[in-house]
Amino acid sequence: MAEIPTDMSAAPELEVRPEPSGGKILVVDDQKNMRATTAILLRQAGHTVQEAEDGATAIQRLQHETFDVILTDLRMPTIDGMEVLKSAHQLAPDTQVIVMTAYGTIESAVEAIRRGAYDFLAKPFKEDEVLLRVGKALEKRRLLGEVSLFAEDFRKRYGLEHVVGRSAAMREVLDRVLRIAPTDATVLITGESGVGKELVARALHVTSRRGDRPFVPVNCAAITETLLESELFGHAKGAFTGATRARRGMFEEANGGTLFIDEIGETAPGFQAKLLRALQEGEIRRVGESTPVQVNVRVVAATNQDLRKAIAEKRFREDLFYRLNVVPIRIPPLRERREDIPLLAAHFLRRFNQRTGGDKVLTPEATARLLEHDWPGNVRELENMIEQAAALSPSREIRAADVAFEQPVAGAPVGEGIEGGATLAQAVEDAERRTITAALTRCSGDLGRVARELGISGTTLWRKMKRLGLEGRGAAPGE
């Protein structure tokens, strides 16, 4: 396999390699022969290529043009490849940078990749190696472009227009979201199960300047304590039994965007100490590694617990609480904002009609019946009830008789004693089971379609189904 020579006169006859979708590439090298030879190879592979003889010229081009991939020499006078890499991340974050150097030390490669380079090439390199690395970089750039294309759809699905409510309490929530969205302040969202904490977190994300970057949710209650650190921080190969390869954690997956840590009150003090350090230092350490990794993440945490009580009981670190509680947002339960019930019911019914092509309507009597209920499962329970009533109603009109509640035990507090002694958690679990079962039926068991319809990640859906004993078509995460 031929190597790219540094002397143009020694350049071999290059075979034309067709590329189904060429990219726009900038080659930056102060060695004219090397730069020109690399450019020829890439052009013959079907790419559009521009050249820059030094770092200053490259940065100037970046200020006026967008490239899919940049190949830059690492060692150049005045402005080196590291500066080109830094400018590329500032001016065009999705552009993939491959650094090239004749001084191919491990330290240089690690430092370049740590600073965000996609890949590393040591001179002299082989033709096929260049084309392979560039092809993979273009694929990543294409995927990032697709994420950007779907960003508007993401906004429509999870934006503020879906945080429904006209009550004073919800207006206060929405006002706070709009005021803090442009900042990077850490947010702690509190409220009972089912009030819509993740929905508010998503709305906060998409209305922020990070809205076109990743939103990564993690539910601490759904992950065992031993795996939680690995899930969030990642791990090195061989860090523990079963770690057959290195893996990035959710902090790194959310880099540049928002990490939503749900059920933060379920974590153990040992993990809380590591999370506190990550928030303070802006860096994480993968399990089994000692080298820190810088991350740029906005953290939004949520809990249905009283963290001040947990602090008093030594179950939650006080210093972590104050680090998370920079901007608190409390979402009131549905029973405290009954004026929102008709709006929410209409919203959920409209979504049901859009999915099924139906034209169901709620009668005033049915709405009045909804207003009488205390909603221990909150918005999640209301959504499930509308879904159930619309599916079972024999006519176009949903009547009061179609709204059937499970009767609580007489004298039981709200959320307790439901259906012969069931707890609030059991009521919510039943509501989740019914909602997922209905979605599985509509989507013929396709887990991908179900996750998209319910507005949750595939991993979250799979974990919920496993916990609820449900089955569907599709592989579990990682399989």
Sequence and secondary structure as in RCSB ss.txt:
>XXXX:A:sequence
MAEIPTDMSAAPELEVRPEPSGGKILVVDDQKNMRATTAILLRQAGHTVQEAEDGATAIQRLQHETFDVILTDLR
MPTIDGMEVLKSAHQLAPDTQVIVMTAYGTIESAVEAIRRGAYDFLAKPFKEDEVLLRVGKALEKRRLLGEVSLF
AEDFRKRYGLEHVVGRSAAMREVLDRVLRIAPTDATVLITGESGVGKELVARALHVTSRRGDRPFVPVNCAAITE
TLLESELFGHAKGAFTGATRARRGMFEEANGGTLFIDEIGETAPGFQAKLLRALQEGEIRRVGESTPVQVNVRVV
AATNQDLRKAIAEKRFREDLFYRLNVVPIRIPPLRERREDIPLLAAHFLRRFNQRTGGDKVLTPEATARLLEHDW
PGNVRELENMIEQAAALSPSREIRAADVAFEQPVAGAPVGEGIEGGATLAQAVEDAERRTITAALTRCSGDLGRV
ARELGISGTTLWRKMKRLGLEGRGAAPGE
>XXXX:A:secstr
  B  S GGG         SS  EEEEE S HHHHHHHHHHHHHTT EEEEESSHHHHHHHHTT   SEEEEES 
 SSS HHHHHHHHHHH TT EEEEEESS  HHHHHHHHHTT SEEEESS BHHHHHHHHHHHHHHHHHHHHHHHT
HHHHHHHHSGGGS   SHHHHHHHHHHHHHTTS   EEEE  TTS HHHHHHHHHHTSTTTTS EEEEEGGGS H
HHHHHHHHEE TTSSTT  S EE HHHHTTTSEEEEE GGGS HHHHHHHHHHHHHSEE  BT  S EE   EEE
EEESS HHHHHHTTSS HHHHHHHTTEEEE   GGG GGGHHHHHHHHHHHHHHHHT   EE HHHHHHHHH   
TTHHHHHHHHHHHHHHH SSSEE GGG     B TT  TTSSHHHHB HHHHHHHHHHHHHHHHHHHTTTBHHHH
HHHHTS HHHHHHHHHHHT   BS  TT 
